[in-house]
Amino acid sequence: MSIELKYVIANVSDLAAAVAFWRDTVGLKLKFQTPEWAEFDTGTTRLALQPASPANPAGTWQPGLRVPDLAAKRAELAAHGIDIGAEPHEEHGFLLSLFTGPDGAKASLSGPVLKPQT
């Protein structure tokens, strides 16, 4: 099964300051920004920023992986004893879930919303 790195998500203490840094100092092109998310156009893998939270402390990073069959990949990870977290939820047209990697590092895992066959 193919796996794509679609996002690298940075958890930041000050979203506006972080956007200014990556846009104005580093020179990345801002794709869009909301109060809860900013995304830079960096090719096939996007740099995304989100406000830090107790679950996602400032200064931590999270890869965002995409697979063609989320249920199958979650089952495969679970079979290897990986904590696959809660059931996926739909967000922005994809199913999204989290899993925990080494040292407790979170990674997001997304896949297409599969429509039932009629």
N, C-alpha and C positions, 0 to 999 in steps of 0.2 A: 504494500500500500504506500502510495506517495505521501510525503509530508512536506509542506511548504512553510518556511518561516515568513509569516506575513507582517508581523509587528514586533517591535521591541518597545515595550511599554515602560516608561520611567515614572515612578511615583515621586511627586515633587511637593515640597512644603508651600511653594508660592507659584501657582500656575502662570500668572502674568509675567513674573520675573523669569521663569524658566522659558516661556515662549520668547521673550525678548532676547535671552541669551542665545538660544538655538537659532533664532531668525536673524538678529542684528549682529551678534558677535561671531557666530560660527558661519552664518550665511545660508542656512537652509531655507527652502521655500515653504511657507506656511500654506497648507492645503485648506484647513478650516479650524475654527476654534469655537467651543461652547464653554459655559462655566465649568463643565465637568470633564472636558476632553479637548486636547489639541492634537492635530495630526500634521506632520510634515511630509511633503512629496519628496521621497528619497529613493525612487525607483520601485522595484517590485516588493521590497520590504520597507514598511513605513516606520518612522519614529513617531510614537504617540506619547503624550504626557497626560497624566491624570493626577488629581489632588491626592496626597497621601492620606492614609486612614490608619486606624489601629491595626487592621488586617494587612495593610500595604504601607509600611513605614517609608518616610522620605528617604531617598537615596537608594532604594531597592529597585531592581529592574525585573521585568517578567517577559519571557518570550511568548509570542502569540503564534501558535501553530495551526495550520489548516489541513484537514484531511478530507477525502471524498466520502467517507462513511464514518461518521462520528461514533455511532453505536458500536460498530465493529472494533474501532480503535480503543474505545473505552473498555470493551470486554477483553481485548488483548492486554491492555495495561493492568486491569484487575487480575487477570490470570497470572501476571508476574508479581502480584502482591503490592501493586502501586495503589496509593490512596487516590481514587478518582473523584472524590467529593460528591457534591449533590448532583441531582439530575440536571441535564442541560436545560437552559432556557433560551427562548428566541430573542435575539437582539440584532437590529439592523439587517434583517433578512437572513441571518445565520443562526444555527444552534450553537450555543456557547457553554463551555464547562471549564472547570479547572482540574488540574491534577497536581500532586506534590512530588517533586523530584528530590535529589540528594540535598541534605542539610535543610530540609523543609522549604526549599525554594518552590514557589508557585509558578505554574505555567498555564497559560490559557490554551484551550483546544477547541477549535470550531469546525463546523462542517455545514453542508447545505441542509436546509429544511427539506426533508423527504416527504413528498405528498403521497398519500395512500393511492394505490392503483384501483381504478374503478372498472 
